[in-house]
Each structure stands twice: as C-alpha cells, then as structure tokens.
C-alpha cells in the first residue's frame, strides 16, 4: 500500500508505528510536543514522556503492526490523517481499530501537537474479550 502524501514528521509517525520503533516514533515530535492519545484523556507532554508511553504500549502486543494512513489532508502547518490500526494481543487475538489524527507542526516541521480521535472503549473491549 502506498502512503498518502504528508509532511515528513507525520510520515515518520506512521512508519515508526509500523516498525514498532518507539524512539523513531517519539522523534517525530518536538521536544515539547503534546500527544492526546486519545482526545479526552490526559495529554502526554514532552518527547521523553511520549517515548516512555509508546515504549510501554508496544510490548503489550505480539506483534504491534502499527497504524496505516489512508488519507491525509494538509492545510498550512495542520494535517488530518485517517488511519487504521492493527495488532495481535499477547493471547493471540487480533485487535483492529481506526480513527483520525490531527497534527499541528512547529516551525521545524516536527509535531507540536497530535490529537488522536478513536473510540478507546472499542479498542479496550477487543483486549478484554
């Protein structure tokens, strides 16, 4: 599948998710970046905290297959991307979810803020099933 055209940091966000590389995933963010995963939960603030969050999530799956972008819409320094996610739980159950992320980029082209819109309850129900 071909990735939709999007700014470099946003592309790195998705490719790092697919390779399970927490450091590269977090590196797409500015040092003081903010990640709402999902919107409505307390934000994760700072690249170090974002890295710790991602590095804590990936081992809960075997494997974490990542997020696949489907459409990207860029207007100035803002980007909205529809995506689907896939992983396999430690017990072998497939987990599938989808959403839309909205990114604000800083002057250096890094992610200043990412807002993930997806239904966490649907995601969690698959894990708990």
C-alpha positions as CSV (number, residue, x, y, z in Angstrom):
1,X,0.0,0.0,0.0
2,X,1.3,3.4,-0.9
3,X,1.4,6.1,1.9
4,X,-0.6,9.2,1.2
5,X,1.5,12.4,0.7
6,X,2.0,14.1,4.0
7,X,4.7,16.2,5.8
8,X,7.9,14.3,6.8
9,X,7.3,14.2,10.6
10,X,3.8,12.8,10.1
11,X,5.1,10.2,7.7
12,X,7.7,9.2,10.3
13,X,5.0,8.9,12.9
14,X,3.2,6.3,10.8
15,X,6.3,4.4,9.5
16,X,7.8,4.2,13.0
17,X,4.5,2.8,14.4
18,X,4.6,0.1,11.7
19,X,8.2,-0.9,12.6
20,X,7.5,-0.7,16.3
21,X,10.3,1.8,16.8
22,X,9.4,3.8,19.9
23,X,12.4,6.1,19.6
24,X,11.7,7.0,16.0
25,X,8.0,7.4,16.7
26,X,8.7,9.8,19.5
27,X,11.4,11.6,17.4
28,X,8.6,12.8,15.1
29,X,7.6,15.1,17.9
30,X,9.1,18.4,19.0
31,X,10.9,18.3,22.4
32,X,7.9,19.9,24.0
33,X,5.4,18.1,21.8
34,X,2.0,17.1,23.1
35,X,0.2,13.8,22.3
36,X,-3.6,13.3,23.1
37,X,-4.0,9.5,22.7
38,X,-7.0,9.6,22.5
39,X,-8.5,13.0,22.8
40,X,-10.3,13.3,26.2
41,X,-7.5,11.6,28.1
42,X,-4.8,13.5,29.9
43,X,-2.2,14.7,27.3
44,X,1.3,13.2,27.2
45,X,3.7,16.2,27.3
46,X,7.3,16.2,26.0
47,X,9.2,13.9,23.7
48,X,10.6,11.9,26.6
49,X,7.2,11.2,28.1
50,X,5.8,10.3,24.6
51,X,8.7,7.9,24.1
52,X,8.0,6.3,27.5
53,X,4.3,6.0,26.7
54,X,4.9,4.4,23.3
55,X,7.6,2.1,24.6
56,X,5.2,1.0,27.3
57,X,2.4,0.1,24.9
58,X,4.2,-1.8,22.2
59,X,5.3,-4.8,24.4
60,X,1.6,-5.4,25.2
61,X,1.2,-6.9,21.7
62,X,2.8,-9.6,19.8
63,X,3.1,-8.1,17.3
64,X,2.1,-4.5,17.2
65,X,1.5,-4.0,13.5
66,X,1.1,-0.2,13.6
67,X,-1.1,2.4,12.1
68,X,-1.7,2.6,8.4
69,X,-2.7,6.0,7.0
70,X,-5.4,6.1,4.3
71,X,-5.9,9.8,3.6
72,X,-4.0,12.9,4.5
73,X,-5.2,16.4,4.2
74,X,-2.7,19.2,4.8
75,X,-3.5,22.9,5.2
76,X,-0.6,25.0,6.2
77,X,1.0,23.5,9.3
78,X,-2.0,21.4,10.1
79,X,-2.5,17.8,8.9
80,X,-5.5,15.5,9.3
81,X,-5.0,11.8,8.6
82,X,-7.5,8.9,8.6
83,X,-5.9,5.6,9.6
84,X,-6.5,2.1,10.8
85,X,-4.5,0.2,13.4
86,X,-3.7,-3.5,13.8
87,X,-2.1,-5.6,16.5
88,X,-2.2,-9.1,18.0
89,X,-2.8,-9.4,21.7
90,X,-0.5,-11.4,23.8
91,X,-3.1,-14.1,23.9
92,X,-3.2,-14.2,20.1
93,X,-6.4,-12.2,19.4
94,X,-6.5,-9.8,16.5
95,X,-7.1,-6.2,17.5
96,X,-8.3,-3.7,14.9
97,X,-9.3,-0.1,15.4
98,X,-9.4,3.1,13.3
99,X,-9.5,6.9,13.7
100,X,-8.4,10.3,12.6
101,X,-5.4,12.1,13.9
102,X,-4.9,15.9,13.7
103,X,-1.4,17.2,13.8
104,X,0.0,20.7,14.3
105,X,3.6,21.2,13.1
106,X,6.1,23.6,14.5
107,X,8.4,25.9,12.6
108,X,11.0,23.0,12.3
109,X,8.4,20.7,10.8
110,X,8.1,18.5,13.8
111,X,4.8,17.5,15.5
112,X,4.0,20.2,18.1
113,X,0.7,18.6,19.0
114,X,-1.1,15.4,17.9
115,X,-4.7,14.7,18.6
116,X,-5.9,11.1,18.1
117,X,-9.6,10.6,17.6
118,X,-10.7,7.0,18.1
119,X,-13.0,5.0,20.4
120,X,-10.8,3.7,23.2
121,X,-13.7,1.6,24.5
122,X,-13.9,-0.4,21.3
123,X,-10.2,-0.9,21.3
124,X,-10.2,-1.9,25.0
125,X,-13.2,-4.3,24.5
126,X,-11.1,-6.2,22.0
127,X,-8.3,-6.6,24.5
128,X,-10.7,-7.7,27.3
129,X,-12.7,-10.1,25.2
